[in-house]
């Protein structure tokens, strides 16, 4: 199981804590410190499309209108903190966020 997160994100920390408490061993990739590879971005966009970009984030609000109109893959490559988090890959299934439904699926 892999979790794309941000160490300063409360939801990400909560999700990782709950996964660990449930006996799972999430491999955490901090998108701010580690970035996102082109393959990661392609897979995330394939799974979630435009919803991959967090348009409510501080990073998004700081972008110019010109930047906001750019391709999501380019935006995520340049500003990985725009990723709507957490993104979880478990047994080939992709999840985004930490809603009750995602939690139930991931934690079993």
N, CA, C and O atoms as CSV, one atom per row, in Angstrom:
chain,resi,resn,atom,element,x,y,z
A,1,UNK,N,N,0.839,-1.164,0.000
A,1,UNK,CA,C,0.000,0.000,0.000
A,1,UNK,C,C,0.891,1.237,0.000
A,1,UNK,O,O,1.856,1.338,0.758
A,2,UNK,N,N,0.535,2.169,-0.874
A,2,UNK,CA,C,1.299,3.409,-0.961
A,2,UNK,C,C,0.349,4.574,-0.724
A,2,UNK,O,O,-0.789,4.581,-1.195
A,3,UNK,N,N,0.846,5.558,0.019
A,3,UNK,CA,C,0.047,6.747,0.327
A,3,UNK,C,C,0.827,7.978,-0.113
A,3,UNK,O,O,1.944,8.222,0.342
A,4,UNK,N,N,0.218,8.745,-1.004
A,4,UNK,CA,C,0.778,10.035,-1.400
A,4,UNK,C,C,0.166,11.065,-0.460
A,4,UNK,O,O,-1.052,11.246,-0.429
A,5,UNK,N,N,1.019,11.733,0.302
A,5,UNK,CA,C,0.500,12.626,1.322
A,5,UNK,C,C,1.351,13.877,1.432
A,5,UNK,O,O,2.292,14.089,0.667
A,6,UNK,N,N,0.994,14.694,2.401
A,6,UNK,CA,C,1.748,15.889,2.738
A,6,UNK,C,C,1.853,15.892,4.249
A,6,UNK,O,O,0.838,15.804,4.940
A,7,UNK,N,N,3.072,15.993,4.774
A,7,UNK,CA,C,3.251,15.841,6.217
A,7,UNK,C,C,2.525,16.909,7.017
A,7,UNK,O,O,2.250,16.704,8.199
A,8,UNK,N,N,2.206,18.045,6.403
A,8,UNK,CA,C,1.490,19.094,7.122
A,8,UNK,C,C,-0.028,18.986,6.969
A,8,UNK,O,O,-0.759,19.834,7.481
A,9,UNK,N,N,-0.506,17.965,6.276
A,9,UNK,CA,C,-1.944,17.777,6.037
A,9,UNK,C,C,-2.561,16.946,7.163
A,9,UNK,O,O,-2.189,15.790,7.369
A,10,UNK,N,N,-3.504,17.546,7.885
A,10,UNK,CA,C,-4.159,16.854,8.999
A,10,UNK,C,C,-4.877,15.583,8.543
A,10,UNK,O,O,-4.803,14.555,9.216
A,11,UNK,N,N,-5.565,15.646,7.411
A,11,UNK,CA,C,-6.287,14.475,6.911
A,11,UNK,C,C,-5.321,13.345,6.572
A,11,UNK,O,O,-5.602,12.180,6.851
A,12,UNK,N,N,-4.185,13.686,5.972
A,12,UNK,CA,C,-3.182,12.674,5.638
A,12,UNK,C,C,-2.632,12.019,6.904
A,12,UNK,O,O,-2.506,10.796,6.980
A,13,UNK,N,N,-2.309,12.842,7.885
A,13,UNK,CA,C,-1.772,12.290,9.143
A,13,UNK,C,C,-2.791,11.379,9.809
A,13,UNK,O,O,-2.435,10.320,10.325
A,14,UNK,N,N,-4.056,11.785,9.802
A,14,UNK,CA,C,-5.116,10.971,10.402
A,14,UNK,C,C,-5.248,9.632,9.662
A,14,UNK,O,O,-5.356,8.579,10.291
A,15,UNK,N,N,-5.237,9.682,8.332
A,15,UNK,CA,C,-5.376,8.461,7.536
A,15,UNK,C,C,-4.223,7.501,7.806
A,15,UNK,O,O,-4.444,6.307,8.012
A,16,UNK,N,N,-2.999,8.013,7.806
A,16,UNK,CA,C,-1.824,7.168,8.045
A,16,UNK,C,C,-1.868,6.578,9.450
A,16,UNK,O,O,-1.542,5.406,9.643
A,17,UNK,N,N,-2.263,7.373,10.417
A,17,UNK,CA,C,-2.366,6.888,11.797
A,17,UNK,C,C,-3.397,5.763,11.904
A,17,UNK,O,O,-3.143,4.751,12.557
A,18,UNK,N,N,-4.554,5.933,11.267
A,18,UNK,CA,C,-5.597,4.908,11.319
A,18,UNK,C,C,-5.172,3.641,10.582
A,18,UNK,O,O,-5.473,2.535,11.029
A,19,UNK,N,N,-4.473,3.795,9.455
A,19,UNK,CA,C,-3.991,2.615,8.727
A,19,UNK,C,C,-2.989,1.839,9.574
A,19,UNK,O,O,-3.051,0.612,9.652
A,20,UNK,N,N,-2.072,2.554,10.203
A,20,UNK,CA,C,-1.061,1.913,11.046
A,20,UNK,C,C,-1.716,1.219,12.234
A,20,UNK,O,O,-1.337,0.102,12.586
A,21,UNK,N,N,-2.694,1.870,12.851
A,21,UNK,CA,C,-3.409,1.290,13.996
A,21,UNK,C,C,-4.166,0.017,13.593
A,21,UNK,O,O,-4.372,-0.881,14.409
A,22,UNK,N,N,-4.576,-0.043,12.310
A,22,UNK,CA,C,-5.301,-1.223,11.812
A,22,UNK,C,C,-4.349,-2.339,11.387
A,22,UNK,O,O,-4.786,-3.375,10.885
A,23,UNK,N,N,-3.046,-2.126,11.590
A,23,UNK,CA,C,-2.077,-3.155,11.276
A,23,UNK,C,C,-1.528,-3.097,9.857
A,23,UNK,O,O,-0.800,-3.995,9.434
A,24,UNK,N,N,-1.868,-2.056,9.129
A,24,UNK,CA,C,-1.353,-1.896,7.771
A,24,UNK,C,C,0.002,-1.195,7.825
A,24,UNK,O,O,0.334,-0.527,8.804
A,25,UNK,N,N,0.765,-1.359,6.770
A,25,UNK,CA,C,2.095,-0.751,6.702
A,25,UNK,C,C,2.164,0.168,5.484
A,25,UNK,O,O,2.755,-0.199,4.468
A,26,UNK,N,N,1.564,1.362,5.574
A,26,UNK,CA,C,1.552,2.255,4.414
A,26,UNK,C,C,2.948,2.798,4.101
A,26,UNK,O,O,3.668,3.250,4.991
A,27,UNK,N,N,3.312,2.744,2.823
A,27,UNK,CA,C,4.553,3.351,2.361
A,27,UNK,C,C,4.204,4.783,1.968
A,27,UNK,O,O,3.511,5.008,0.976
A,28,UNK,N,N,4.681,5.736,2.739
A,28,UNK,CA,C,4.271,7.129,2.587
A,28,UNK,C,C,5.241,7.883,1.689
A,28,UNK,O,O,6.457,7.829,1.878
A,29,UNK,N,N,4.686,8.582,0.715
A,29,UNK,CA,C,5.472,9.474,-0.137
A,29,UNK,C,C,4.969,10.889,0.099
A,29,UNK,O,O,3.835,11.220,-0.246
A,30,UNK,N,N,5.816,11.718,0.687
A,30,UNK,CA,C,5.477,13.113,0.928
A,30,UNK,C,C,5.653,13.875,-0.380
A,30,UNK,O,O,6.771,14.013,-0.875
A,31,UNK,N,N,4.553,14.368,-0.938
A,31,UNK,CA,C,4.619,14.999,-2.255
A,31,UNK,C,C,5.404,16.308,-2.230
A,31,UNK,O,O,5.935,16.726,-3.259
A,32,UNK,N,N,5.482,16.950,-1.087
A,32,UNK,CA,C,6.240,18.190,-0.994
A,32,UNK,C,C,7.739,17.904,-0.979
A,32,UNK,O,O,8.503,18.550,-1.697
A,33,UNK,N,N,8.155,16.949,-0.173
A,33,UNK,CA,C,9.576,16.625,-0.043
A,33,UNK,C,C,10.078,15.756,-1.194
A,33,UNK,O,O,11.190,15.952,-1.686
A,34,UNK,N,N,9.250,14.785,-1.627
A,34,UNK,CA,C,9.678,13.802,-2.615
A,34,UNK,C,C,9.215,14.106,-4.036
A,34,UNK,O,O,9.767,13.575,-5.001
A,35,UNK,N,N,8.197,14.966,-4.163
A,35,UNK,CA,C,7.643,15.264,-5.480
A,35,UNK,C,C,6.836,14.109,-6.028
A,35,UNK,O,O,6.568,13.130,-5.331
A,36,UNK,N,N,6.453,14.235,-7.283
A,36,UNK,CA,C,5.697,13.202,-7.981
A,36,UNK,C,C,6.407,12.894,-9.285
A,36,UNK,O,O,6.796,13.810,-10.009
A,37,UNK,N,N,6.581,11.628,-9.590
A,37,UNK,CA,C,7.201,11.246,-10.860
A,37,UNK,C,C,6.173,11.403,-11.977
A,37,UNK,O,O,4.973,11.510,-11.723
A,38,UNK,N,N,6.650,11.414,-13.189
A,38,UNK,CA,C,5.748,11.476,-14.338
A,38,UNK,C,C,4.799,10.289,-14.365
A,38,UNK,O,O,3.628,10.430,-14.718
A,39,UNK,N,N,5.310,9.111,-13.990
A,39,UNK,CA,C,4.461,7.912,-13.950
A,39,UNK,C,C,3.391,8.031,-12.872
A,39,UNK,O,O,2.245,7.635,-13.081
A,40,UNK,N,N,3.774,8.587,-11.700
A,40,UNK,CA,C,2.802,8.788,-10.620
A,40,UNK,C,C,1.687,9.723,-11.086
A,40,UNK,O,O,0.504,9.441,-10.898
A,41,UNK,N,N,2.082,10.827,-11.690
A,41,UNK,CA,C,1.104,11.818,-12.158
A,41,UNK,C,C,0.168,11.206,-13.184
A,41,UNK,O,O,-1.045,11.403,-13.116
A,42,UNK,N,N,0.722,10.466,-14.133
A,42,UNK,CA,C,-0.094,9.831,-15.169
A,42,UNK,C,C,-1.098,8.855,-14.553
A,42,UNK,O,O,-2.263,8.829,-14.952
A,43,UNK,N,N,-0.653,8.059,-13.587
A,43,UNK,CA,C,-1.546,7.081,-12.950
A,43,UNK,C,C,-2.637,7.782,-12.141
A,43,UNK,O,O,-3.799,7.377,-12.177
A,44,UNK,N,N,-2.262,8.826,-11.419
A,44,UNK,CA,C,-3.237,9.562,-10.605
A,44,UNK,C,C,-4.267,10.243,-11.500
A,44,UNK,O,O,-5.465,10.183,-11.222
A,45,UNK,N,N,-3.814,10.888,-12.566
A,45,UNK,CA,C,-4.747,11.539,-13.493
A,45,UNK,C,C,-5.627,10.519,-14.202
A,45,UNK,O,O,-6.790,10.801,-14.489
A,46,UNK,N,N,-5.086,9.340,-14.489
A,46,UNK,CA,C,-5.887,8.282,-15.109
A,46,UNK,C,C,-7.002,7.831,-14.168
A,46,UNK,O,O,-8.121,7.550,-14.597
A,47,UNK,N,N,-6.675,7.767,-12.878
A,47,UNK,CA,C,-7.658,7.311,-11.887
A,47,UNK,C,C,-8.699,8.376,-11.544
A,47,UNK,O,O,-9.875,8.058,-11.368
A,48,UNK,N,N,-8.272,9.640,-11.447
A,48,UNK,CA,C,-9.166,10.679,-10.914
A,48,UNK,C,C,-9.403,11.873,-11.836
A,48,UNK,O,O,-10.255,12.715,-11.551
A,49,UNK,N,N,-8.664,11.953,-12.928
A,49,UNK,CA,C,-8.848,13.060,-13.866
A,49,UNK,C,C,-8.616,14.421,-13.222
A,49,UNK,O,O,-7.721,14.585,-12.392
A,50,UNK,N,N,-9.421,15.378,-13.610
A,50,UNK,CA,C,-9.290,16.761,-13.127
A,50,UNK,C,C,-9.475,16.871,-11.614
A,50,UNK,O,O,-9.010,17.830,-10.997
A,51,UNK,N,N,-10.152,15.891,-11.017
A,51,UNK,CA,C,-10.382,15.914,-9.566
A,51,UNK,C,C,-9.091,15.690,-8.779
A,51,UNK,O,O,-9.083,15.783,-7.551
A,52,UNK,N,N,-8.005,15.397,-9.490
A,52,UNK,CA,C,-6.708,15.206,-8.836
A,52,UNK,C,C,-6.156,16.509,-8.291
A,52,UNK,O,O,-5.344,16.509,-7.366
A,53,UNK,N,N,-6.597,17.622,-8.865
A,53,UNK,CA,C,-6.091,18.938,-8.474
A,53,UNK,C,C,-7.016,19.535,-7.419
A,53,UNK,O,O,-8.223,19.656,-7.628
A,54,UNK,N,N,-6.433,19.901,-6.292
A,54,UNK,CA,C,-7.184,20.494,-5.184
A,54,UNK,C,C,-7.350,21.986,-5.444
A,54,UNK,O,O,-6.438,22.779,-5.208
A,55,UNK,N,N,-8.527,22.352,-5.933
A,55,UNK,CA,C,-8.790,23.738,-6.282
A,55,UNK,C,C,-9.188,24.594,-5.072
A,55,UNK,O,O,-9.515,25.771,-5.225
A,56,UNK,N,N,-9.160,24.010,-3.887
A,56,UNK,CA,C,-9.447,24.766,-2.665
A,56,UNK,C,C,-8.166,25.040,-1.874
A,56,UNK,O,O,-8.208,25.634,-0.797
A,57,UNK,N,N,-7.030,24.603,-2.419
A,57,UNK,CA,C,-5.777,24.709,-1.673
A,57,UNK,C,C,-5.186,26.110,-1.721
A,57,UNK,O,O,-5.503,26.916,-2.595
A,58,UNK,N,N,-4.319,26.369,-0.755
A,58,UNK,CA,C,-3.587,27.631,-0.711
A,58,UNK,C,C,-2.726,27.782,-1.960
A,58,UNK,O,O,-2.615,28.877,-2.512
A,59,UNK,N,N,-2.122,26.693,-2.402
A,59,UNK,CA,C,-1.281,26.730,-3.598
A,59,UNK,C,C,-2.104,27.154,-4.815
A,59,UNK,O,O,-1.663,27.991,-5.602
A,60,UNK,N,N,-3.296,26.578,-4.969
A,60,UNK,CA,C,-4.170,26.910,-6.101
A,60,UNK,C,C,-4.543,28.395,-6.074
A,60,UNK,O,O,-4.495,29.076,-7.098
A,61,UNK,N,N,-4.912,28.881,-4.899
A,61,UNK,CA,C,-5.316,30.290,-4.792
A,61,UNK,C,C,-4.175,31.239,-5.126
A,61,UNK,O,O,-4.415,32.382,-5.514
A,62,UNK,N,N,-2.933,30.779,-4.979
A,62,UNK,CA,C,-1.781,31.604,-5.277
A,62,UNK,C,C,-1.377,31.615,-6.745
A,62,UNK,O,O,-0.504,32.386,-7.143
A,63,UNK,N,N,-2.010,30.761,-7.556
A,63,UNK,CA,C,-1.672,30.684,-8.975
A,63,UNK,C,C,-2.364,31.783,-9.771
A,63,UNK,O,O,-3.447,32.241,-9.405
A,64,UNK,N,N,-1.740,32.191,-10.841
A,64,UNK,CA,C,-2.366,33.160,-11.752
A,64,UNK,C,C,-3.461,32.444,-12.543
A,64,UNK,O,O,-3.491,31.215,-12.603
A,65,UNK,N,N,-4.349,33.216,-13.141
A,65,UNK,CA,C,-5.401,32.624,-13.974
A,65,UNK,C,C,-4.793,31.853,-15.139
A,65,UNK,O,O,-5.328,30.831,-15.569
A,66,UNK,N,N,-3.685,32.348,-15.637
A,66,UNK,CA,C,-2.985,31.675,-16.734
A,66,UNK,C,C,-2.485,30.301,-16.286
A,66,UNK,O,O,-2.624,29.312,-17.006
A,67,UNK,N,N,-1.901,30.255,-15.088
A,67,UNK,CA,C,-1.419,28.975,-14.562
A,67,UNK,C,C,-2.576,28.016,-14.292
A,67,UNK,O,O,-2.469,26.819,-14.558
A,68,UNK,N,N,-3.672,28.539,-13.767
A,68,UNK,CA,C,-4.828,27.687,-13.451
A,68,UNK,C,C,-5.400,27.014,-14.694
A,68,UNK,O,O,-6.033,25.963,-14.592
A,69,UNK,N,N,-5.184,27.610,-15.866
A,69,UNK,CA,C,-5.707,27.073,-17.119
A,69,UNK,C,C,-4.784,26.019,-17.728
A,69,UNK,O,O,-5.126,25.408,-18.740
A,70,UNK,N,N,-3.627,25.805,-17.125
A,70,UNK,CA,C,-2.656,24.846,-17.657
A,70,UNK,C,C,-3.118,23.405,-17.479
A,70,UNK,O,O,-4.044,23.120,-16.720
A,71,UNK,N,N,-2.458,22.513,-18.190
A,71,UNK,CA,C,-2.740,21.085,-18.114
A,71,UNK,C,C,-2.489,20.572,-16.691
A,71,UNK,O,O,-1.463,20.904,-16.099
A,72,UNK,N,N,-3.406,19.769,-16.130
A,72,UNK,CA,C,-3.221,19.259,-14.767
A,72,UNK,C,C,-1.905,18.508,-14.564
A,72,UNK,O,O,-1.315,18.590,-13.487
A,73,UNK,N,N,-1.439,17.783,-15.569
A,73,UNK,CA,C,-0.173,17.040,-15.428
A,73,UNK,C,C,0.987,18.012,-15.224
A,73,UNK,O,O,1.861,17.778,-14.389
A,74,UNK,N,N,0.991,19.086,-15.981
A,74,UNK,CA,C,2.048,20.093,-15.833
A,74,UNK,C,C,1.961,20.772,-14.467
A,74,UNK,O,O,2.980,21.008,-13.817
A,75,UNK,N,N,0.745,21.083,-14.041
A,75,UNK,CA,C,0.563,21.725,-12.730
A,75,UNK,C,C,1.059,20.836,-11.599
A,75,UNK,O,O,1.757,21.303,-10.699
A,76,UNK,N,N,0.699,19.548,-11.644
A,76,UNK,CA,C,1.122,18.632,-10.583
A,76,UNK,C,C,2.629,18.396,-10.600
A,76,UNK,O,O,3.240,18.191,-9.551
A,77,UNK,N,N,3.222,18.425,-11.782
A,77,UNK,CA,C,4.668,18.256,-11.866
A,77,UNK,C,C,5.382,19.463,-11.252
A,77,UNK,O,O,6.388,19.317,-10.557
A,78,UNK,N,N,4.850,20.643,-11.518
A,78,UNK,CA,C,5.466,21.869,-11.023
A,78,UNK,C,C,5.091,22.180,-9.576
A,78,UNK,O,O,5.898,22.718,-8.817
A,79,UNK,N,N,3.862,21.838,-9.203
A,79,UNK,CA,C,3.349,22.133,-7.857
A,79,UNK,C,C,2.702,20.868,-7.276
A,79,UNK,O,O,1.476,20.768,-7.258
A,80,UNK,N,N,3.497,19.904,-6.803
A,80,UNK,CA,C,2.920,18.642,-6.317
A,80,UNK,C,C,1.968,18.818,-5.128
A,80,UNK,O,O,1.144,17.940,-4.868
A,81,UNK,N,N,2.069,19.927,-4.412
A,81,UNK,CA,C,1.156,20.147,-3.289
A,81,UNK,C,C,-0.265,20.454,-3.764
A,81,UNK,O,O,-1.177,20.541,-2.942
A,82,UNK,N,N,-0.470,20.618,-5.068
A,82,UNK,CA,C,-1.818,20.786,-5.616
A,82,UNK,C,C,-2.601,19.476,-5.617
A,82,UNK,O,O,-3.812,19.479,-5.837
A,83,UNK,N,N,-1.922,18.362,-5.374
A,83,UNK,CA,C,-2.590,17.061,-5.373
A,83,UNK,C,C,-3.635,17.017,-4.269
A,83,UNK,O,O,-3.361,17.352,-3.117
A,84,UNK,N,N,-4.840,16.596,-4.643
A,84,UNK,CA,C,-5.881,16.393,-3.639
A,84,UNK,C,C,-5.521,15.116,-2.891
A,84,UNK,O,O,-5.391,14.049,-3.491
A,85,UNK,N,N,-5.363,15.234,-1.574
A,85,UNK,CA,C,-4.780,14.162,-0.770
A,85,UNK,C,C,-5.746,13.658,0.304
A,85,UNK,O,O,-6.768,14.276,0.601
A,86,UNK,N,N,-5.375,12.506,0.872
A,86,UNK,CA,C,-4.344,11.567,0.434
A,86,UNK,C,C,-4.799,10.785,-0.789
A,86,UNK,O,O,-5.994,10.627,-1.037
A,87,UNK,N,N,-3.835,10.307,-1.535
A,87,UNK,CA,C,-4.088,9.358,-2.616
A,87,UNK,C,C,-3.477,8.052,-2.153
A,87,UNK,O,O,-2.310,7.994,-1.764
A,88,UNK,N,N,-4.287,7.004,-2.201
A,88,UNK,CA,C,-3.880,5.703,-1.672
A,88,UNK,C,C,-3.989,4.667,-2.786
A,88,UNK,O,O,-4.981,4.625,-3.514
A,89,UNK,N,N,-2.965,3.839,-2.911
A,89,UNK,CA,C,-2.992,2.715,-3.855
A,89,UNK,C,C,-2.878,1.455,-3.020
A,89,UNK,O,O,-1.884,1.241,-2.327
A,90,UNK,N,N,-3.907,0.626,-3.094
A,90,UNK,CA,C,-3.921,-0.621,-2.330
A,90,UNK,C,C,-4.377,-1.747,-3.243
A,90,UNK,O,O,-5.496,-1.728,-3.756
A,91,UNK,N,N,-3.510,-2.719,-3.440
A,91,UNK,CA,C,-3.809,-3.868,-4.307
A,91,UNK,C,C,-4.293,-3.432,-5.688
A,91,UNK,O,O,-5.218,-4.023,-6.246
A,92,UNK,N,N,-3.664,-2.398,-6.230
A,92,UNK,CA,C,-3.992,-1.933,-7.572
A,92,UNK,C,C,-5.218,-1.046,-7.667
A,92,UNK,O,O,-5.571,-0.592,-8.756
A,93,UNK,N,N,-5.874,-0.793,-6.538
A,93,UNK,CA,C,-7.061,0.064,-6.521
A,93,UNK,C,C,-6.644,1.435,-5.989
A,93,UNK,O,O,-5.927,1.535,-4.993
A,94,UNK,N,N,-7.104,2.492,-6.667
A,94,UNK,CA,C,-6.761,3.868,-6.305
A,94,UNK,C,C,-7.905,4.514,-5.526
A,94,UNK,O,O,-9.076,4.374,-5.881
A,95,UNK,N,N,-7.544,5.216,-4.467
A,95,UNK,CA,C,-8.506,5.946,-3.641
A,95,UNK,C,C,-8.000,7.373,-3.460
A,95,UNK,O,O,-6.795,7.626,-3.470
A,96,UNK,N,N,-8.940,8.297,-3.296
A,96,UNK,CA,C,-8.559,9.685,-3.058
A,96,UNK,C,C,-9.387,10.220,-1.897
A,96,UNK,O,O,-10.601,10.025,-1.837
A,97,UNK,N,N,-8.702,10.900,-0.972
A,97,UNK,CA,C,-9.383,11.441,0.202
A,97,UNK,C,C,-9.452,10.406,1.312
A,97,UNK,O,O,-8.905,9.310,1.195
A,98,UNK,N,N,-10.136,10.771,2.392
A,98,UNK,CA,C,-10.272,9.869,3.535
A,98,UNK,C,C,-11.712,9.917,4.025
A,98,UNK,O,O,-11.975,10.122,5.209
A,99,UNK,N,N,-12.632,9.726,3.098
A,99,UNK,CA,C,-14.056,9.689,3.432
A,99,UNK,C,C,-14.378,8.372,4.119
A,99,UNK,O,O,-13.538,7.474,4.174
A,100,UNK,N,N,-15.585,8.259,4.639
A,100,UNK,CA,C,-16.017,7.024,5.288
A,100,UNK,C,C,-15.936,5.842,4.328
A,100,UNK,O,O,-15.545,4.745,4.726
A,101,UNK,N,N,-16.302,6.058,3.064
A,101,UNK,CA,C,-16.267,4.976,2.078
A,101,UNK,C,C,-14.831,4.531,1.796
A,101,UNK,O,O,-14.554,3.334,1.715
A,102,UNK,N,N,-13.922,5.493,1.648
A,102,UNK,CA,C,-12.525,5.143,1.401
A,102,UNK,C,C,-11.956,4.419,2.611
A,102,UNK,O,O,-11.272,3.405,2.474
A,103,UNK,N,N,-12.242,4.948,3.798
A,103,UNK,CA,C,-11.760,4.356,5.031
A,103,UNK,C,C,-12.219,2.901,5.145
A,103,UNK,O,O,-11.424,2.025,5.486
A,104,UNK,N,N,-13.503,2.642,4.862
A,104,UNK,CA,C,-14.041,1.290,4.955
A,104,UNK,C,C,-13.360,0.356,3.959
A,104,UNK,O,O,-13.058,-0.792,4.284
A,105,UNK,N,N,-13.119,0.851,2.746
A,105,UNK,CA,C,-12.469,0.025,1.729
A,105,UNK,C,C,-11.018,-0.283,2.084
A,105,UNK,O,O,-10.564,-1.417,1.931
A,106,UNK,N,N,-10.301,0.716,2.553
A,106,UNK,CA,C,-8.879,0.544,2.841
A,106,UNK,C,C,-8.645,-0.261,4.126
A,106,UNK,O,O,-7.777,-1.132,4.176
A,107,UNK,N,N,-9.421,0.044,5.144
A,107,UNK,CA,C,-9.214,-0.618,6.436
A,107,UNK,C,C,-9.908,-1.977,6.524
A,107,UNK,O,O,-9.625,-2.771,7.421
A,108,UNK,N,N,-10.820,-2.236,5.581
A,108,UNK,CA,C,-11.478,-3.530,5.556
A,108,UNK,C,C,-12.606,-3.605,6.432
A,108,UNK,O,O,-13.258,-4.646,6.510
